[in-house]
Amino acid sequence: ALAWFVAALVAVVAWNLFKALMPNHRGIVHSSVFAAVYALLAFAIVRFGFNMTPGEALFIAFASFLGYNLHLLLDRP
């Protein structure tokens, strides 16, 4: 029970810190450059964290990149 309380407390504090640092929805992470960073991060996690083949990791990275850019396209004002 204590672990759940601590996790919830950390989540609330982290969320409020994030909101303070990024007051609007379309900050620095709302760009195609960050989509590439996101894809690289997805590649690294899948390739080295889950020990998948380079082809599988590239597929996940490409899907992540396309999904992120689709979100940017659909979220335009």
Solvent accessible surface area in square Angstrom, and as a share of the most:
residue,aa,sasa,rsa
1,A,119,0.92
2,L,133,0.66
3,A,78,0.60
4,W,205,0.72
5,F,129,0.54
6,V,72,0.41
7,A,57,0.44
8,A,56,0.43
9,L,93,0.46
10,V,91,0.52
11,A,59,0.46
12,V,87,0.50
13,V,88,0.51
14,A,53,0.41
15,W,144,0.51
16,N,86,0.44
17,L,107,0.53
18,F,93,0.39
19,K,98,0.41
20,A,78,0.60
21,L,132,0.65
22,M,35,0.16
23,P,116,0.73
24,N,94,0.48
25,H,111,0.49
26,R,110,0.40
27,G,24,0.23
28,I,143,0.72
29,V,42,0.24
30,H,34,0.15
31,S,38,0.24
32,S,65,0.42
33,V,113,0.65
34,F,65,0.27
35,A,0,0.00
36,A,42,0.33
37,V,75,0.43
38,Y,92,0.35
39,A,11,0.09
40,L,125,0.62
41,L,101,0.50
42,A,16,0.12
43,F,50,0.21
44,A,41,0.32
45,I,87,0.44
46,V,15,0.08
47,R,73,0.27
48,F,142,0.59
49,G,55,0.53
50,F,135,0.56
51,N,125,0.64
52,M,79,0.35
53,T,74,0.43
54,P,71,0.44
55,G,50,0.48
56,E,84,0.38
57,A,0,0.00
58,L,111,0.55
59,F,143,0.60
60,I,66,0.33
61,A,12,0.09
62,F,123,0.51
63,A,49,0.38
64,S,20,0.13
65,F,66,0.28
66,L,89,0.45
67,G,37,0.36
68,Y,36,0.14
69,N,36,0.18
70,L,94,0.47
71,H,76,0.34
72,L,25,0.13
73,L,108,0.54
74,L,135,0.67
75,D,36,0.19
76,R,176,0.64
77,P,153,0.96
